[in-house]
Amino acid sequence: MEIPSVLVYTITYSGKDYVWDKFSEAAKAMSYPNYHHVIVDNTDDNGEYAEKLRKDGFDVVRTPRGNNSREAMTRGQEWSRLKAIDENYDYIMSLESDIIVTPTIIQDLIGDAKEYVGALYFIGDEHTRIPCITIPKKHETYGLMGTRLLEPHETKLFYKKGLINVNNCGLGCTLMERQVFTVVAYSYFPDLRTHSDSFYANEVWHKGFRVFVDTDIVLEHYNVPWDTVDDR
């Protein structure tokens, strides 16, 4: 039986260098037999940071940063999505550059056999760590403004519960089938102060696909507050 092909993509820039050693060590240890990992660098430089990542053994491409980090992220995501379509990958996996994966992460997510499934990771500072999952607001069923992040006291509802159906989860470590990524593009809205990873799964859900999080797969997330990003 043919092993499904997976394109793993990581959007990064030099501001994430603080976690690169941890990230790269874990990424190189992924053991799935049929995947390709591409690093998409949007650092606003002359290619120095991309060259550093190449010397570490990764396939690296550069995309323009544009007007802000939101546009930069979306450009890289869309470049990766189109590559996966053009090269006939069966799956695409978004892996953010501050998420530390396990060696069997691809096998584990494929084993869940869902259209769109993410691993569980936490966001916020050390005092307000919550799962990167959103749920509909009361009396609302769809729309970016119709969702909210969990409150800290609700975290227990989604921790170690196995595979759960949600309406949105982040793209920190998320696998999706071809039937999803060929239909749903990544979007950038200049007037919207949120990054595309905040609402992409919502678009997937709105198109009629199921969105899941495997809460038995809990990954380390070395995030910094978004207000530390100068061009957010």
N, C-alpha and C positions, 0 to 999 in steps of 0.2 A: 504494500500500500504506500502511495506517495505521501511524503510528509509535507504538510502545509507550509508554505513559505510565509515569512514574517518580515516586514520592514519595521525596524525599530528606529525611531527618530528622536533626537534630543535637541531642543532649542537652547542655546546658551550665549553668554557674552562674558567679557573679562570680569565683570562684577561678581560672577559666580566662582571665581577661581579659588575662593576660600575653602570650597568643598570638593574641588576637582580631584584631589588625590583619593579621597574616600570613594567618590563616584566612579572614577575610572577603574579602580581596583575591582569594585563590585561588578561593573558593566563587563569587564573583560572575562569575568568568571561565569557569565551566563552560559548554560550548557545545552541549550536547544540546538539541534543539529542542522536546522535550515533557516537561518535568519541573517539579515544584514543590518548593521547598525551604522547610521549616518549622523554625524554631529553637524548641526546647522548653526553657524556662528554669525551673530549680527553685531559684533563689536564695531564701534565707529573708529576704526584705525586703518592702517595700511596693510593689514593681513598678518601682523605679528602674532596676535593671539591664536589665530587659526593655525599658523605654522607651529606654534608650541604644541597644540593638540595633535597635529599630524605626527610630530616627533614622538608622541606618546602612543602611536600605533593606530590612530582612528582615521576613518574616512571622514573628511571635513569639507563642507562647502560653506561659502559665505553668501549671505543675503543682506540687502541694504537695511539699515536700521530705520530709515524713514524719519517721521516727525516725533516719534515717542516709542516707548517700550511696548505699548499695545499694538501699534502698527508693526513693529519689528517681530513680535511674537507671531502675529497672524500671518505675515509674509512667510516666515519659516515653516509654519504649520501647513500652509497651503502648498508651498513648494514640495513638502514631503508627501502630502496627500496625492498630488498629481504624479509624483514619481512612482508611488505605489500603484496607481491606476495604470500608468504607461507601461510599467514593467510587470504587470499582472501578478502582483502579490496577493496572496489569499487573505492576509491579515495585515493590519498596521498597528503598531504599539507606540503610543506616546510615552516617553520616559523623560521626566524633567531632570535637570542637571543638579538638583539638590535632594533627589530621592535615591536611597541606597537599596538596591534590589538584592534578592536572593538568587543563587545560581539557577534554580529551577523555575524562576518566575514566569517565563513564557509557557512552559509546559503546564504550570498550575493554572494560568488563566485560560489557556486553550482547553484544558480539561473541564472548565466550567461550562463550555459549549453554549454560550449565549452570544447574542448579536453585539453587545457592548458590555464589557465588564471591567471594572477597575479594582485595584487593590485598595485597602484601607490605609490612609495616612492622615496625619493631624496637622492643623494649621493654627495660627495664633501664637501668642507668646507663652512663656512657661506657666503663666497663671490662668490662661484661658484656652488651653489646647482643646480643640474640638475636631471631630471628623470632617473631612472635606466633602460633605454631603449637604445638599439642600433639599427641602421638602416644600410642598405647596403651602402658601399661607391659607388661613381659614377662609373658606368660601371662594377660593380662587384655584383654578386648575392648570393654568399655563401662563407663560410670559416671564421674562426676567424679573419684573417687578412683582410677579405673583409667587415668587419663591423666597425662602429665607434660610439662612444657615441655622444649624442646630444651636440651642443654648447649652452651656456646659452641663446643666443638670439632666439634659436629654441624651447625653453621650452613651449612657448605659443601654439605651434602647437599640443601639446599632453596633455594639461591641461584642465580638465573639458570638455572633448569631448565625454564622455561615453565610450563604449566598442570599442577599436581600434585594428586592426590587425597589428602586428609588426613581425619582424623576430627574435627578441631576447629581453628578459627582465630578470632581475635578479631573484634569488630564495628567496628574502626576505620574501615574503608572496605569495606563488604560489600554486594553486590547479591543479592537473592533473588527468585525468581519467585513469582507469586501462589499457585501450588499449595503452596508452602512456608509463606508467612506466614499463610495462612488456616488452616493446620493446627497450627502450633507457636506457642504463646504465650510471652511472656517471663515468667519466674518470679522471685519473691522469697522467700527462705527466711530468716527472722529469725535462725536459729541458725547459718547458714552464712556464714563470713567472706569469701566471695568474691562479686564482682559478677556480674550475670547475663550479661555479655558473655564471662565465662570458661567458661560451659557451654552457652550457647544453641546453638552449632553442634553440640555433642555431642548435644543433644536432636534436632536436625534429622537428624543422621546415624542416630540410633537409630530414627527414624520411617521410615527406608528411603530417604531422599534422599541424593544425593551431595554432598559438600562439597569444594570446590576452592580453591586459592590460585594466583593468577597471579603467579609469581615474577619475571616480566619487568616487572611494574608495581611499582616500589619507591617508596614515599612517605615523606616526612619526617614524623617523629613527635616533637613537642615535649612529651614527657611529663615529669611530675615524680613522685617517689616517692609511692606511695599513703599512706605514713605521714605525709605533710604534710597530708593531708585530715583535719580535726579530727573529723568525725563518721563516719569510715569504719565 
